[in-house]
Amino acid sequence: MVQIHGIDRQTKTQQLFYAIVYVPKRSRDRFQANCIQLCEDKEAALLKANIAKKWFPAQIYGPSKSSEGFIMYYLNQWFIEPKN
């Protein structure tokens, strides 16, 4: 599991979600909301994933607002490892 710094895991406004995440290159562990499609559960994320189009299933944590004003989600774990 990836350890993310700067996340307050005691807050009630942020939580864990299952999702598919669009990642053209795996260079970051945080993603803007427009790169996320939330799913009902892990199985749904695995079914909706499209590796050929770079949509990978993951468990993410958020949302939070960046200093630039973007809504962000943070990677908790990949269910399929993306390859660059």
C-alpha positions as CSV (number, residue, x, y, z in Angstrom):
1,M,0.0,0.0,0.0
2,V,1.3,3.5,-0.8
3,Q,1.7,5.8,2.1
4,I,0.6,9.3,1.3
5,H,1.9,12.3,3.3
6,G,-0.4,15.3,4.1
7,I,-3.7,13.4,4.4
8,D,-5.7,13.7,7.5
9,R,-7.2,10.2,8.0
10,Q,-9.3,11.4,11.0
11,T,-11.4,13.8,8.9
12,K,-15.0,13.0,8.1
13,T,-15.0,14.8,4.8
14,Q,-12.4,12.5,3.1
15,Q,-12.9,8.8,2.7
16,L,-11.8,5.8,0.7
17,F,-13.4,5.1,-2.7
18,Y,-13.2,2.4,-5.4
19,A,-12.6,3.9,-8.8
20,I,-11.0,3.7,-12.1
21,V,-8.3,6.3,-12.7
22,Y,-7.0,7.6,-16.0
23,V,-3.2,7.6,-15.9
24,P,-1.3,8.1,-19.2
25,K,2.0,8.0,-17.2
26,R,2.4,6.7,-13.7
27,S,4.4,9.6,-12.3
28,R,2.1,10.8,-9.5
29,D,0.1,9.4,-6.6
30,R,-2.5,12.1,-6.7
31,F,-5.1,12.8,-9.4
32,Q,-7.5,15.6,-10.3
33,A,-11.2,14.7,-10.1
34,N,-11.6,14.8,-13.9
35,C,-9.3,11.7,-14.0
36,I,-11.5,9.7,-11.7
37,Q,-14.6,7.6,-12.2
38,L,-16.0,6.4,-8.9
39,C,-17.3,2.8,-8.7
40,E,-19.7,1.0,-6.3
41,D,-17.1,-1.5,-5.1
42,K,-13.8,-3.2,-6.0
43,E,-15.4,-5.7,-8.4
44,A,-17.1,-2.9,-10.3
45,A,-13.8,-1.0,-10.6
46,L,-12.2,-4.2,-12.0
47,L,-15.0,-4.7,-14.5
48,K,-14.9,-1.0,-15.7
49,A,-11.2,-0.8,-16.0
50,N,-9.8,-0.5,-19.6
51,I,-6.1,-0.9,-19.5
52,A,-5.7,-0.3,-23.2
53,K,-7.2,3.2,-22.7
54,K,-5.2,3.7,-19.5
55,W,-8.1,3.5,-17.0
56,F,-6.8,1.5,-14.1
57,P,-8.8,0.2,-11.1
58,A,-7.7,1.6,-7.7
59,Q,-8.7,2.5,-4.2
60,I,-8.4,6.2,-3.7
61,Y,-8.7,8.7,-0.8
62,G,-10.4,12.1,-1.0
63,P,-11.6,14.5,-2.1
64,S,-9.4,17.4,-1.0
65,K,-8.8,20.8,-2.4
66,S,-5.3,21.6,-3.7
67,S,-3.6,24.9,-3.1
68,E,-4.4,25.7,-6.8
69,G,-8.1,25.1,-6.1
70,F,-8.4,21.7,-7.9
71,I,-10.4,18.8,-6.4
72,M,-7.8,16.0,-5.8
73,Y,-7.9,12.3,-4.9
74,Y,-4.9,10.3,-3.6
75,L,-3.9,6.8,-4.5
76,N,-4.4,4.2,-1.7
77,Q,-3.6,1.2,-3.8
78,W,-3.7,-0.1,-7.4
79,F,-5.6,-3.3,-8.1
80,I,-3.7,-3.8,-11.4
81,E,-0.2,-2.3,-11.6
82,P,0.0,0.3,-14.4
83,K,3.0,0.0,-16.7
84,N,4.6,3.1,-18.2
